Amino acid sequence: MAHTQRQLHLGAFVYGVGHHIAAWRYPETNTQGLFTFDFYKRFAQTAERGKFDMIFIEDIPALPEHLETSVQYTVPVRAEPLTLLSGLASVTSRIGLAGTVSTTYSEPYHVARKFASLDHLSRGRAAWNAVTTSMEITSQNFGQDHHLDHSVRYERAEEFVEVVTSLWDSWEEDALHIDKASGLFADADKVHAIDHRGRFFNVKGPLSVPRTPQGRPVLVQAGSSDTGQNFAAKTAEVVFTAWQTLEEAQAFYDSLKGRMERYGRSRDQLKILPGVLPVIGSREREAKEKEAQLQELVLPEVGLSMVSRTLRIDLSAYPLDGPVPDLPDAAEINGGKSRYQLLVDMARREQLTIRQLVARVTGARGHKTISGTPEQIAGHLESWFVNGGCDGFNIMPPYLPGGLDEFVEQVIPILQARGLYRTEYSGTTLREHLGLSVPDNKFLLKARHQHA
Ligand SMILES: Cc1cc2nc3c(=O)[nH]c(=O)nc-3n(C[C@H](O)[C@H](O)[C@H](O)COP(=O)(O)O)c2cc1C
């Protein structure tokens, strides 16, 4: 019998050798695995064993500004996501493959072509996380002195996505004939130039890759500012986000889904997945000790510089045990706005000192940390899910490979037993796992409109 209860969607978020900022120093972490294929293969296969909807690989095409802390004491180096995902497509069969590519520092034709290729090679499992990139120094790797303004980044992102989706639609589904007998490879009437001329891009098309198994790869978005939400409401099918409390998550959920109607979309065409960093122990005390052990591995200068970067202020100039200084309104910030606001709200709400704020956010970078038994973690996920806080989660293992193994072996079975999570994949594509329909082909819609 088909399952009718609403179920969680889960992403397994890859972040270096683990999400905790000190993961690489943790005794159980395979830090040497960072640039080996087997490390990621094990991750993807474990997530697939846990029936995750997808794995997700983040990306920023730059190193943070302060090399003294970032390179000396953290692990800011990464393999490029699409290269990695292409390899992983060949050692997995069902799990979705999501990766970040920046709309500020790439070209839409490249992006459309790469994700369409990945969708074909993985038989319908590709997803693109379209981010505007918050790290300002990135501009200097791409021949630009200044990072575009926040609002202009989103204007560019909107046009970027418009071009990419048009390119994905430029081949109609039945354009390919591959008829050896007649010699007809494809029907030219079903392959369309897109002739896009806009403020940021001029792209003729069509794409050099035919329509993909998912129709279009799944579109993900990860900015939560007001502008980011409008962008997501218009185009995104999955949204990654970060919240500390259920109330914040609910407010965001309602705010974002409430905007979709404006764009003629229904609420179920978008899945919202906040991040959660689970620290698992067989008893609560053991989990708390594990979390404390990870925290002890964070050198003081690392945490302070990370929070200083997000808040765009040098906190080392202030007393560690004093209050977080007055900070400008998010409107004046040109990096990522929503994470900035999250930290400011947290500091104010709980009246944290600088030391306390640093201790609270360095581990998970502003995402929610839950340390407890598998039952407690499952209970937390269930509570956010059934109370309108989300459609699922991005699971962020604190260290690898053990952090994901434990989640799959200990938490997933509880979610399954409660009927909150699949025990088998029912489809083969990522769209099917997420319960997302294929968006209508723009060229067919246009033709229908002209004939009506
Ligand atoms: C789960 C998650 C994943 C993210 N992944 C990336 C990423 O891979 N690359 C990136 O530059 N930003 C990433 N971001 C951050 C934002 O999408 C992005 O930097 C954006 O500029 C922030 O936009 P905002 O001002 O609308 O919040 C991620 C955010 C979340 C919550």
Ligand as a Chemical Component Dictionary entry (heavy atoms), coordinates in Angstrom:
data_LIG
# 
_chem_comp.id                   LIG 
_chem_comp.type                 NON-POLYMER 
_chem_comp.pdbx_formal_charge   0 
_chem_comp.three_letter_code    LIG 
# 
loop_
_chem_comp_atom.comp_id 
_chem_comp_atom.atom_id 
_chem_comp_atom.alt_atom_id 
_chem_comp_atom.type_symbol 
_chem_comp_atom.charge 
_chem_comp_atom.model_Cartn_x 
_chem_comp_atom.model_Cartn_y 
_chem_comp_atom.model_Cartn_z 
_chem_comp_atom.pdbx_ordinal 
LIG C1  C1  C 0 22.860 24.723 4.024  1  
LIG C2  C2  C 0 23.462 25.919 3.375  2  
LIG C3  C3  C 0 24.396 25.730 2.397  3  
LIG C4  C4  C 0 25.038 26.803 1.799  4  
LIG N1  N1  N 0 25.965 26.548 0.851  5  
LIG C5  C5  C 0 26.648 27.562 0.337  6  
LIG C6  C6  C 0 27.679 27.308 -0.592 7  
LIG O1  O1  O 0 27.949 26.167 -0.953 8  
LIG N2  N2  N 0 28.366 28.366 -1.073 9  
LIG C7  C7  C 0 28.095 29.656 -0.682 10 
LIG O2  O2  O 0 28.760 30.575 -1.153 11 
LIG N3  N3  N 0 27.111 29.911 0.187  12 
LIG C8  C8  C 0 26.394 28.902 0.702  13 
LIG N4  N4  N 0 25.410 29.165 1.600  14 
LIG C9  C9  C 0 25.162 30.557 2.029  15 
LIG C10 C10 C 0 24.234 31.374 1.153  16 
LIG O3  O3  O 0 23.464 30.738 0.238  17 
LIG C11 C11 C 0 24.934 32.394 0.313  18 
LIG O4  O4  O 0 26.228 32.601 0.715  19 
LIG C12 C12 C 0 24.181 33.711 0.214  20 
LIG O5  O5  O 0 25.046 34.689 -0.301 21 
LIG C13 C13 C 0 23.615 34.232 1.496  22 
LIG O6  O6  O 0 22.495 34.937 1.098  23 
LIG P1  P1  P 0 21.509 35.751 2.037  24 
LIG O7  O7  O 0 22.126 37.111 2.224  25 
LIG O8  O8  O 0 20.260 35.793 1.226  26 
LIG O9  O9  O 0 21.346 34.999 3.304  27 
LIG C14 C14 C 0 24.729 28.116 2.188  28 
LIG C15 C15 C 0 23.753 28.320 3.166  29 
LIG C16 C16 C 0 23.120 27.238 3.761  30 
LIG C17 C17 C 0 22.090 27.495 4.786  31 
# 
loop_
_chem_comp_bond.comp_id 
_chem_comp_bond.atom_id_1 
_chem_comp_bond.atom_id_2 
_chem_comp_bond.value_order 
_chem_comp_bond.pdbx_ordinal 
LIG C1  C2  SING 1  
LIG C2  C3  SING 2  
LIG C2  C16 DOUB 3  
LIG C3  C4  DOUB 4  
LIG C4  N1  SING 5  
LIG C4  C14 SING 6  
LIG N1  C5  DOUB 7  
LIG C5  C6  SING 8  
LIG C5  C8  SING 9  
LIG C6  O1  DOUB 10 
LIG C6  N2  SING 11 
LIG N2  C7  SING 12 
LIG C7  O2  DOUB 13 
LIG C7  N3  SING 14 
LIG N3  C8  DOUB 15 
LIG C8  N4  SING 16 
LIG N4  C9  SING 17 
LIG N4  C14 SING 18 
LIG C9  C10 SING 19 
LIG C10 O3  SING 20 
LIG C10 C11 SING 21 
LIG C11 O4  SING 22 
LIG C11 C12 SING 23 
LIG C12 O5  SING 24 
LIG C12 C13 SING 25 
LIG C13 O6  SING 26 
LIG O6  P1  SING 27 
LIG P1  O7  DOUB 28 
LIG P1  O8  SING 29 
LIG P1  O9  SING 30 
LIG C14 C15 DOUB 31 
LIG C15 C16 SING 32 
LIG C16 C17 SING 33 
# 
